[in-house]
Amino acid sequence: MSAPSEASVPKTDAVATGGLSQKGLSAGTIGLLGAVVIGISCIAPAYTLTAALGPTVSEVGFQVPAIILVGFIPMLLVAFGYRELNRAMPDSGTSFTWASRAFGPWIGWMAGWGLVAATILVLSNLAGIAVEFLFLLIDQIAGSPGTIAALAFNPFINVAVCLLFMLAATLVSYRDMQTTQKLQYVLVTFQVAVLLIFSITALVQVAQGNAFDASLPELSWFNPFAVGSVTAVVAGLSLSIFIFWGWDVTLTMNEETKDPEKTPGRAATLTVITIVVLYLLIAVALLMFAGTGAEGLGLGNPDIQDNVFFYLSGPVLGPMAFLVSLAVLTSSASSLQSTFVGPARTLLAMGHYGALPKKFAQISPRFFTPGYATVVSAIVASVFYTVMRLISENVLWDTITALGMMICFYYGITAFACVWYFRRQWLDSTRNLFFTLLFPLVGGAILAALFVITLVDSMDPDYGSGSNIAGVGLVFVLGMGVILLGVIVMIWQAIKRPAFFRGETLSLESPPSLRRAKR
């Protein structure tokens, strides 16, 4: 049965039972569970933790659980701010729309740029990781010691397979959200199941005396003050924020959810809480099994820190070790697909309000998805990855390191947008005092501080891969380069499309939902 034509479906700003949103997206198609699953998929716990656990241990030792909890705090506080903004004005533009209404079009445009730039940067990284784990998995199954896995590091083979992954993810993302939900149910369930099996088995091995370096858990593991170094806490906190990033995808789908004023906010909160519990279980289990030593399977060994799950999978799971590689492959591939949701819908909103060319507001007449924006996101990410991978792998990974700056940049702006937007309602109730002022203000302040600290630290030529330009760290050059590029594009758009920047298409006035709430 073919999809109904756009003209035959009523449009409304917040449809809970079907129809189209004001931008033409298919409304009422995503429930709470579906939103949480897509949020978990976008965070990609198997991929992010295997990449971040080792470096975090090198910074803070056994206090990894403490750093995870500290990193969780600003994410949760900011999530509360996102929830309040979404309740007042559900809009697929999220950070872009909300910051525009709070601070005006210029800051709003840069918030949208930060979200789009961060997600497109990570799209290319996810595709690259998927390639490496695909060849690693084939190598494990075939029993060839590194021969097949080494093919992933041939730049031409790597880029070719990466582009195939990107194409597959684009095709799924272009289709309706029901397709995305069904795919993510399978991929996320498998990923989380393997992580739980891996963690529980590691704990069993410790209990049976088969651990590499058995360590009994202590309360100090959860105490950030036991780290002993502010620099180490900041470095660990930056890594921790990276492993939580992605939950806000649940908000970019708000025009497509059932009960758009409540479901996305609840999904964001549930996603963050689910992830922190999963991370704490995995971290504690692997610390108990392997310890933090710098030799052998110790989590402090620099030779295994790039991929601790791979090196520990054999000792923990034995012949079933390939499941871990399959889980990380599944994690990066599923996140690659679900991550398309965020930038595509932000670009859609920017086109809808005239902040970008109107083409970005085009909706697929068959699937009711932001088809043009999805394809553009895929092309930009593919070109970026291809150029960076062929130039230098160090340049590529330094660009990804700069991703943390972009996360703090647009999350921080959005948190402060919540505080300022609701300034007249702060004292209306105790709830408002906490959820529209204190929580987002503290969360935004933490992220702003991290942004400045990272900005200063990354100027060091030894930061990241150690590459530099004229004595300035490459991570700083790349991070500031992305922000300055956004400023240039914004000025160009202001010249070409002045209506948005004059506040004619997206004003500072309260949207209808908030005006109704005030009555």
Salt bridges, closest charged atoms under 4 A:
GLU6 OE2 - LYS11 NZ 2.78
GLU84 OE2 - ARG83 NE 3.52
GLU84 OE2 - ARG431 NH2 2.79
ASP91 OD2 - LYS23 NZ 2.96
GLU255 OE2 - LYS23 NZ 2.45
GLU256 OE1 - ARG345 NE 2.64
GLU261 OE2 - ARG516 NH2 3.87
GLU393 OE1 - ARG389 NH2 3.88
GLU504 OE2 - ARG502 NE 2.76
